[in-house]
Amino acid sequence: MFGIAPDEMLLVVIVAIIVIGPKDLPLALRTAGRWIGKIRRVSGHFRAGIETMIREAEMEEMERKWKEQNAAIMAAHPTPDPAAGQTVEAATDQNDPPPLMTPLPAPIDPEVAAVAPTEPVGEMLPISQRPERARGPAEGAA
């Protein structure tokens, strides 16, 4: 740990007990722990800031490359100008299926429409308005 051998660590602990004293040693260790925690937080914050700056620089570089590639592609494939009389032809791939065509609905036969019922068939009442029916033993008569 930190390049300190176990015998060197033992020597540091013995010197700390002698210099600080066993009574004040816990307070000194707490104070040292707080300072080490602060140093770790500051170094972590600093590291995160550096990593953010590196990421932003990489993103700027990538955006610059993308803009250059986009400009090269646009120069290689110019878009037609409708004002100059150029027309845009629809590019169709030979593997594309033809557009789907839906058949028109059949005209309504007046004779069938006259026979068709205009009111719903059967009981179409909400449950609260339906008449009570007799329940059998399987349905749990109340």
C-alpha positions as CSV (number, residue, x, y, z in Angstrom):
1,M,0.0,0.0,0.0
2,F,1.5,3.3,-1.2
3,G,4.9,1.6,-1.5
4,I,5.2,1.3,2.3
5,A,6.4,-2.0,3.7
6,P,4.6,-3.5,6.7
7,D,7.6,-2.9,9.0
8,E,7.7,0.8,7.9
9,M,4.0,1.1,8.6
10,L,4.5,-0.4,12.1
11,L,7.3,2.1,12.8
12,V,5.0,5.0,11.7
13,V,2.2,3.8,14.0
14,I,4.6,3.5,17.0
15,V,6.0,7.0,16.4
16,A,2.4,8.4,16.1
17,I,1.4,6.8,19.4
18,I,4.5,8.3,21.1
19,V,4.3,11.8,19.5
20,I,0.5,12.2,19.5
21,G,-0.4,10.0,22.4
22,P,-2.9,7.3,22.7
23,K,-5.5,9.7,24.1
24,D,-5.5,12.1,21.1
25,L,-4.8,9.4,18.4
26,P,-8.5,8.8,17.4
27,L,-9.1,12.5,16.9
28,A,-5.9,12.8,14.8
29,L,-6.9,9.8,12.7
30,R,-10.4,11.3,12.1
31,T,-8.9,14.6,11.1
32,A,-6.5,12.8,8.7
33,G,-9.5,10.8,7.3
34,R,-11.4,14.0,6.6
35,W,-8.5,15.6,4.8
36,I,-7.9,12.5,2.7
37,G,-11.6,12.5,1.8
38,K,-11.5,16.1,0.8
39,I,-8.4,15.5,-1.3
40,R,-10.1,12.5,-3.0
41,R,-13.2,14.5,-3.8
42,V,-11.2,17.4,-5.3
43,S,-9.1,15.0,-7.3
44,G,-12.2,13.2,-8.6
45,H,-13.8,16.5,-9.5
46,F,-10.6,17.6,-11.3
47,R,-10.4,14.2,-13.1
48,A,-14.1,14.5,-14.2
49,G,-13.5,18.0,-15.6
50,I,-10.5,16.8,-17.6
51,E,-12.4,13.9,-19.0
52,T,-15.3,16.2,-19.9
53,M,-12.9,18.5,-21.8
54,I,-11.4,15.6,-23.6
55,R,-14.8,14.3,-24.6
56,E,-15.9,17.7,-25.9
57,A,-12.7,18.1,-27.9
58,E,-13.3,14.6,-29.4
59,M,-16.9,15.5,-30.3
60,E,-15.7,18.8,-32.0
61,E,-13.2,16.8,-34.0
62,M,-15.8,14.3,-35.0
63,E,-18.3,17.0,-36.0
64,R,-15.6,18.7,-38.1
65,K,-14.9,15.4,-39.9
66,W,-18.6,14.8,-40.4
67,K,-19.1,18.3,-41.9
68,E,-16.2,17.7,-44.3
69,Q,-17.6,14.3,-45.3
70,N,-21.1,15.8,-45.8
71,A,-19.7,18.6,-47.9
72,A,-17.8,16.0,-50.1
73,I,-20.9,13.9,-50.5
74,M,-23.1,16.9,-51.4
75,A,-20.4,18.1,-53.9
76,A,-20.4,14.6,-55.5
77,H,-24.2,14.4,-55.6
78,P,-25.7,17.8,-56.3
79,T,-29.4,18.3,-55.8
80,P,-31.4,19.5,-58.8
81,D,-32.6,23.1,-58.9
82,P,-36.3,23.3,-59.9
83,A,-35.9,27.0,-60.7
84,A,-33.3,26.1,-63.3
85,G,-35.7,23.7,-65.0
86,Q,-34.1,20.6,-63.6
87,T,-36.6,17.9,-62.5
88,V,-36.4,15.5,-59.7
89,E,-37.0,11.9,-60.9
90,A,-38.2,9.4,-58.3
91,A,-35.6,6.9,-57.7
92,T,-37.2,3.5,-57.7
93,D,-35.4,0.3,-56.9
94,Q,-36.4,-2.7,-59.1
95,N,-36.7,-4.8,-56.0
96,D,-39.3,-2.4,-54.5
97,P,-42.8,-3.9,-54.7
98,P,-45.5,-2.0,-56.5
99,P,-47.7,0.3,-54.4
100,L,-50.6,-1.5,-52.7
101,M,-53.9,-0.9,-54.3
102,T,-57.1,-1.4,-52.3
103,P,-60.2,-2.4,-54.2
104,L,-63.1,0.0,-54.1
105,P,-66.1,-1.1,-52.0
106,A,-68.9,-2.7,-53.8
107,P,-72.0,-0.5,-54.4
108,I,-74.8,-1.1,-52.0
109,D,-77.7,-3.0,-53.5
110,P,-81.0,-1.1,-52.7
111,E,-82.9,-4.4,-52.3
112,V,-80.4,-5.7,-49.7
113,A,-80.4,-2.3,-47.9
114,A,-84.2,-2.4,-47.6
115,V,-84.1,-5.8,-46.0
116,A,-81.2,-5.2,-43.6
117,P,-82.3,-4.5,-40.0
118,T,-81.9,-0.9,-38.8
119,E,-82.0,-1.8,-35.1
120,P,-79.5,-3.9,-33.2
121,V,-80.3,-7.6,-33.1
122,G,-80.7,-9.1,-29.6
123,E,-80.3,-7.3,-26.3
124,M,-78.0,-4.4,-26.5
125,L,-78.7,-3.0,-23.1
126,P,-76.1,-1.9,-20.5
127,I,-75.6,-4.4,-17.7
128,S,-77.3,-2.2,-15.2
129,Q,-80.5,-2.1,-17.4
130,R,-80.7,-5.8,-18.2
131,P,-83.5,-7.8,-16.6
132,E,-82.6,-10.2,-13.9
133,R,-82.4,-13.8,-15.0
134,A,-82.6,-16.9,-12.9
135,R,-79.3,-18.3,-11.8
136,G,-78.7,-22.0,-11.6
137,P,-76.7,-23.8,-8.9
138,A,-73.5,-23.7,-10.9
139,E,-73.7,-19.9,-11.1
140,G,-74.0,-19.5,-7.4
141,A,-77.6,-18.3,-6.8
142,A,-77.6,-15.6,-4.1
